[in-house]
Amino acid sequence: MPQGPRPSFNSNNPNRGRNPNFRREQQQEHRTNRMIRVPEVRLVGENVEVGVYRTEEALRMAEEQGLDLVEISPNAAPPVCRIIDYNKFLYEKKKKEKEMKANAHKSEVKEIRFTPNTDDHDFDFKAKHAEKFLKDGNKVKTYVQFKGRAIMFKERGELILLKFAERLAEVGGLEGMPTMEGKRMIAIFAPKAAKKKPKEDRPKDDRPKEDRPQQPREPRPAAESRPAATPSEGTPE
């Protein structure tokens, strides 16, 4: 049965004497435990007394607590380390990054085009689209396109854009006055922050009616005194 080539043990072998943990060290974001080869480190954190320790002593302290010695600031002098559960630290970090990525909103710039002869129906249609874009947190780049001799009606284009700004005033504001760029008059709208609802003057009492304190009642007016009945005539006293 044919055999593969035997490994070479001569001094020219590039893999001879290489640290077996080298690949692992390159993949890890932080150096941990025996990967930390400096003579001393500065320990920080809640479970240690902050100070500078010999690396061997810091490793012993981490082993006694069943945790890892993690280098968090390698460029400091000496490097700063913490004694933590490294796997738990990585899990929580990855979870936090995932939540931040999910909550991050990528703002885009949406474009809306007009002409100097845009009618009211088309204007309203595009205004509704712009309102939606701004409510979603996007910017809106609006421009009036001039073709041929229409460039003579710049004032008409500016009126359209200013009218558009008035229409979008509740959800977006102009970043600047309309400007000409070539044959386009451009205006950019940025979304406005949502207004907070005013707080109620009196907090709502959610307790059951029988548990609420009784409000004092206004005293009733005293009953008017009635005159005593007089004996009718012919009745003996």
C-alpha positions as CSV (number, residue, x, y, z in Angstrom):
1,M,0.0,0.0,0.0
2,P,1.6,3.3,-1.0
3,Q,2.4,5.7,1.9
4,G,2.3,9.5,1.8
5,P,5.4,11.5,2.2
6,R,7.0,11.5,5.7
7,P,7.2,14.8,7.6
8,S,10.6,16.4,7.4
9,F,12.4,17.1,10.7
10,N,15.3,19.0,9.3
11,S,16.0,22.6,10.3
12,N,14.5,23.9,7.1
13,N,11.0,22.8,8.0
14,P,8.9,26.1,8.3
15,N,6.5,24.5,10.9
16,R,9.2,23.3,13.2
17,G,9.2,25.1,16.6
18,R,5.9,27.0,15.8
19,N,3.6,27.8,18.8
20,P,0.6,25.4,18.4
21,N,-1.6,28.1,19.9
22,F,-0.5,30.7,17.3
23,R,-3.6,30.2,15.1
24,R,-5.9,30.4,18.0
25,E,-4.3,33.6,19.2
26,Q,-4.7,35.1,15.8
27,Q,-8.5,34.3,15.8
28,Q,-9.2,35.5,19.3
29,E,-10.1,39.2,19.8
30,H,-8.3,39.3,23.2
31,R,-5.3,37.5,24.6
32,T,-6.3,35.3,27.6
33,N,-4.6,33.3,30.3
34,R,-1.3,31.7,29.0
35,M,-1.4,33.8,25.9
36,I,-0.5,36.8,28.0
37,R,3.3,36.7,28.2
38,V,4.3,40.1,29.6
39,P,6.0,40.0,33.1
40,E,3.3,42.1,34.9
41,V,-0.2,43.4,34.3
42,R,-2.6,45.9,35.9
43,L,-5.8,44.2,37.2
44,V,-9.1,46.1,37.3
45,G,-12.6,45.0,38.1
46,E,-15.0,44.4,40.9
47,N,-13.6,41.0,42.1
48,V,-10.0,42.1,42.6
49,E,-8.0,44.8,44.4
50,V,-7.0,47.1,41.6
51,G,-3.2,47.3,41.2
52,V,-0.2,45.9,39.3
53,Y,0.5,42.2,39.7
54,R,3.0,39.7,38.4
55,T,1.4,37.9,35.5
56,E,1.9,34.5,37.2
57,E,0.1,35.8,40.3
58,A,-2.8,37.2,38.3
59,L,-3.2,33.8,36.5
60,R,-3.2,32.1,39.9
61,M,-6.0,34.5,41.1
62,A,-8.1,33.8,38.0
63,E,-7.7,30.0,38.4
64,E,-8.7,30.2,42.0
65,Q,-11.9,31.9,41.0
66,G,-12.5,29.5,38.1
67,L,-12.4,32.5,35.6
68,D,-10.1,33.8,32.9
69,L,-7.4,36.4,32.8
70,V,-8.4,38.6,29.9
71,E,-6.2,41.4,28.4
72,I,-8.5,44.3,27.6
73,S,-6.0,47.1,27.0
74,P,-2.8,45.7,25.5
75,N,-1.2,49.0,24.6
76,A,-1.2,50.3,28.2
77,A,2.0,50.1,30.3
78,P,1.6,47.6,31.9
79,P,-1.3,46.0,29.9
80,V,-4.7,46.2,31.6
81,C,-6.5,42.9,32.4
82,R,-9.7,41.7,34.0
83,I,-10.6,38.4,35.7
84,I,-13.9,37.4,34.0
85,D,-15.7,34.5,32.3
86,Y,-14.4,35.0,28.8
87,N,-17.1,32.9,27.1
88,K,-19.8,34.8,28.9
89,F,-18.2,38.1,28.0
90,L,-18.1,37.2,24.3
91,Y,-21.7,36.0,24.4
92,E,-23.0,39.2,26.0
93,K,-20.9,41.3,23.7
94,K,-22.2,39.5,20.6
95,K,-25.8,39.8,21.9
96,K,-25.4,43.6,22.5
97,E,-23.9,44.1,19.0
98,K,-26.8,42.2,17.5
99,E,-29.4,44.3,19.3
100,M,-27.6,47.5,18.3
101,K,-27.5,46.4,14.7
102,A,-31.2,45.5,14.8
103,N,-32.2,48.9,16.2
104,A,-29.9,50.9,13.9
105,H,-31.8,52.6,11.1
106,K,-30.0,53.3,7.9
107,S,-31.0,56.7,6.8
108,E,-31.4,57.1,3.0
109,V,-31.9,60.1,0.7
110,K,-35.1,59.8,-1.3
111,E,-35.5,61.8,-4.5
112,I,-38.7,63.5,-5.7
113,R,-38.7,65.2,-9.1
114,F,-40.9,68.2,-10.3
115,T,-41.2,70.2,-13.4
116,P,-42.1,73.9,-13.7
117,N,-45.6,72.7,-14.9
118,T,-46.4,70.2,-12.2
119,D,-50.2,70.2,-11.6
120,D,-51.9,70.1,-8.2
121,H,-52.8,66.4,-8.4
122,D,-49.2,65.4,-9.1
123,F,-48.0,67.8,-6.4
124,D,-50.3,66.2,-3.7
125,F,-49.3,62.7,-4.8
126,K,-45.6,63.4,-4.4
127,A,-46.2,65.3,-1.1
128,K,-47.8,62.2,0.4
129,H,-44.7,60.1,-0.6
130,A,-42.4,62.7,0.9
131,E,-44.3,62.7,4.2
132,K,-43.9,59.0,4.4
133,F,-40.2,59.1,3.7
134,L,-39.6,61.8,6.4
135,K,-41.7,59.9,9.0
136,D,-39.5,56.8,8.3
137,G,-36.4,58.9,9.2
138,N,-35.1,59.5,5.6
139,K,-34.0,62.7,4.0
140,V,-35.8,63.9,0.9
141,K,-34.0,65.5,-2.0
142,T,-36.5,67.5,-4.1
143,Y,-35.7,69.1,-7.3
144,V,-37.3,70.9,-10.2
145,Q,-36.0,69.8,-13.6
146,F,-35.7,72.5,-16.2
147,K,-35.5,71.5,-19.9
148,G,-34.8,73.7,-22.8
149,R,-36.4,77.1,-22.6
150,A,-38.1,76.2,-19.3
151,I,-34.9,77.5,-17.6
152,M,-36.4,80.9,-18.0
153,F,-39.0,80.1,-15.3
154,K,-36.7,79.7,-12.3
155,E,-39.1,81.7,-10.1
156,R,-41.9,79.1,-10.8
157,G,-39.5,76.3,-9.7
158,E,-38.7,78.1,-6.5
159,L,-42.4,78.7,-5.7
160,I,-43.0,75.0,-6.1
161,L,-40.3,74.0,-3.7
162,L,-41.3,76.6,-1.1
163,K,-44.9,75.5,-1.4
164,F,-43.6,71.9,-0.9
165,A,-41.7,73.0,2.3
166,E,-45.0,74.6,3.6
167,R,-46.8,71.3,3.0
168,L,-44.1,69.2,4.8
169,A,-43.6,71.7,7.7
170,E,-45.0,69.2,10.3
171,V,-42.7,66.3,9.5
172,G,-39.6,67.9,7.8
173,G,-37.7,71.1,7.5
174,L,-35.6,72.6,4.8
175,E,-31.8,72.3,5.3
176,G,-31.3,75.4,3.2
177,M,-32.9,77.6,0.6
178,P,-33.4,76.1,-2.9
179,T,-30.2,76.3,-5.0
180,M,-29.5,75.8,-8.7
181,E,-27.2,73.0,-9.8
182,G,-27.0,72.9,-13.5
183,K,-30.5,72.7,-14.9
184,R,-32.0,71.6,-11.5
185,M,-33.2,73.7,-8.6
186,I,-32.7,71.5,-5.5
187,A,-34.0,71.6,-1.9
188,I,-33.2,69.0,0.7
189,F,-35.6,68.2,3.6
190,A,-34.6,66.6,6.9
191,P,-37.0,64.7,9.2
192,K,-38.2,66.4,12.3
193,A,-38.0,64.7,15.7
194,A,-41.3,63.4,16.9
195,K,-42.9,65.7,19.5
196,K,-43.4,64.3,23.0
197,K,-47.0,64.2,24.2
198,P,-47.6,66.6,27.1
199,K,-48.0,65.0,30.5
200,E,-51.4,65.0,32.1
201,D,-51.8,67.4,35.0
202,R,-53.3,64.8,37.3
203,P,-52.1,61.2,37.2
204,K,-54.7,58.6,36.4
205,D,-55.8,56.5,39.4
206,D,-55.9,52.9,38.3
207,R,-57.0,51.6,41.7
208,P,-60.4,49.9,42.1
209,K,-63.1,52.3,43.1
210,E,-63.5,50.8,46.6
211,D,-59.8,51.3,47.3
212,R,-59.7,55.0,46.4
213,P,-59.9,57.6,49.2
214,Q,-63.4,59.0,49.7
215,Q,-63.7,62.6,48.7
216,P,-65.4,64.8,51.3
217,R,-69.0,65.6,50.4
218,E,-70.5,69.1,50.5
219,P,-72.9,69.5,53.4
220,R,-76.5,69.6,52.4
221,P,-78.5,72.8,53.1
222,A,-80.6,72.6,56.3
223,A,-84.3,71.8,55.7
224,E,-86.6,74.8,56.0
225,S,-88.6,74.7,59.3
226,R,-92.3,74.2,58.6
227,P,-95.0,76.1,60.7
228,A,-96.8,73.9,63.2
229,A,-100.2,72.8,62.1
230,T,-103.1,74.8,63.6
231,P,-106.1,72.9,64.9
232,S,-109.0,73.0,62.6
233,E,-112.2,74.9,63.6
234,G,-114.7,72.9,65.5
235,T,-112.2,70.5,66.8
236,P,-112.1,70.3,70.6
237,E,-108.8,71.2,72.2
